[in-house]
Each structure stands twice: as C-alpha cells, then as structure tokens.
Amino acid sequence: MIRYKKLGYVVLSVTDLDKSVDFYENIVGMQFVERVDNTAFLRCSGDHHNLILEQGEEPGLKRVAYELEKVDQFQGVFDFLTEQGINSVELSEKECHSLAQGRTLRFKDPYLGVTYEFYVQIMELGKPFVPKNARITRLLHVVYETNKFDELLDFFTNTLGFKVSDIQGRETGWAWLRAFPSPFHHDFALTKGKDNKLNHLAFQAERVDDIGIQVNKLNDNNVPILFGPGKHHPSGSIFLYFADPDGLTIEYSQGMEEFTEENPREPRRLEPTMETLDEWGGRPQPGWGKVGKLITEDHEKFNQ
C-alpha cells in the first residue's frame, strides 16, 4: 500500500511570471524562495517549495506532487506502479538536485495525461515560513473538473490508494479523496463535467479571522472574489475563492474535517444541491473554476 505524507506542491503554467510571483507572494501570502530562468519557487511551509510557477503560453496545471511517508517506501512504490502498468520515470540526480529533493518518480495518469510526482526528502529551509497578513499554513488540495470522472476515481482509489471521504449525487458527480493516511477531508477532489480542467487549488488558512482579513485584502487590491465567504457541507470548512492574474481559481480553506487513520467514519453520499456546496446559501461567480488547462508534459524532457 502506498502511504503518503502530504500533498507537497503543484506546478502551474502562468502567462506573466513576474506578475504571478508578485500575486502569490503579496496577495496569497507565500514566500518567494528562488527563481531559475523562467521558473519560480515559492513556499507556505518549511519545505523548499509548495508551488512552482513556470512561464507558459497559457494558464493551467502542469504537475501535482505528493511526498511519500518514508524514504524506504520509494523503491517499493516504484515497483508497484510498474506492476500496475504505470510507466514511471525516476528522475536523474541532476533533476532532483534542481528541485531540492531526494529520489523522485514521475508518471502520467492513463486518462488525462496529467503528470504526477512521488518524492522523498525535500529540503527543509533554515528559516521558518512567516505568513504575510492573513496566515496560511499549507497547500491543502487540488480539484479537477473532468469527463473521465469514473475512470479517474477508480485510478486514484484502486491504484494509488486514496481513500474516499464523501461523494455526491445518485450518479456520483463529486468525490472528495484523501491521500492515505493524510487526515484531511480531501487532498484531491473530482467533479464531473464536459471538459477536463483545473477547478481550483486551495491553501489552508489558520484562523477564521484570516478569511475575513483576506476578503479586505482582495477588495483593497481589486482582486475578483469568485465565491464566499461560505461554508462547505462536505468538509465543514469555511471557504473563500478568488482569481489569480490568469483567472485561475484559488481557495482559502479553514477548519477542514480531519480523519483518524484507524476506524474513520464511513463516506457519505450527499445531496447534489447548492446548500451542500455552501451551507450559508452563497452562489459562485461565473469565473469560479473556469480557467485552467490540464497541461500534459513530455516524459522525454524530464531528465534533460
């Protein structure tokens, strides 16, 4: 069984790297770590990075990376994925060094072609992360909209070992998954749709106050608020969604339900209504979850 430590980082393609670095540092509240050519590294924890921004032609998601629970799992996970017919690539020492992390493998899911990464031993920086204004504490989850919902749900649960926290609808249209044994209600989620795209990515806010502080900060800087503040029924979290410079949807989430590893509650089948999405009765703006291509990468370039 694959055991995960956490959702480690994501890689986003952005159309104006300077503008996006400024936004994620000064509006989202991350800390800039370094820039190498057309790639910028930022963090919201003690790790070297939790977000990588790459200059690109269009905005979207390029990679999702999970840290494995223990170093000695790595080879077993690599062998297991190979046995499951997943063509994994172990990165060269040079590539791992450039990412400030230990042994790392990458693979594509068989349905959308999105790149995933499993790694160990990311560099911990000497100085602690210090939040700006509102306090964020971690990268929390990634959500896709997809027309390959059933296939991806099966892949994440039966191949990658994610656990279902809740589902929604008679014919399931939402699924919230946790990277076992991560306690958080979801590190990854899927919603059924006509297209394949990033719906949003979320950061954990430490306090409810931080949601309110961020509302004022967004308004003061003319950043579009796309949804909230509100309260999600599935996870019990207070939320706030807003747009980055490319229109990608970013969430602050506070107070998410946490699961015990042993004897967790059973997944629920929830009613597909707006009240399930927001117990406070809010409605999203038209731009919520609308921008963000799922960008495929070429494995041939991984080790160059």
Secondary structure, DSSP 8 states (H G I E B T S, - for coil): ---EEEEEEEEEEES-HHHHHHHIIIII--EEEEEETTEEEEESSSBS-SEEEEE-SS-EEEEEEEEES-GGGHHHHHHHHHHTT---EE--HHHHHHTT-SSEEEEE-TTT--EEEEE----B-SS-----SS-EEEEEEEEEEES-HHHHHHIIIIIS--EEEEEETTTT-EEEEE-TT--BS-SEEEEE-SS-EEEEEEEEESSHHHHHHHHHHHHHTT--EEEEEEE-TTT--EEEEEE-TT-BEEEEEES--B--SSS----EEE--SHHHH-TT-----TTTT-B-EE----GGGTT-
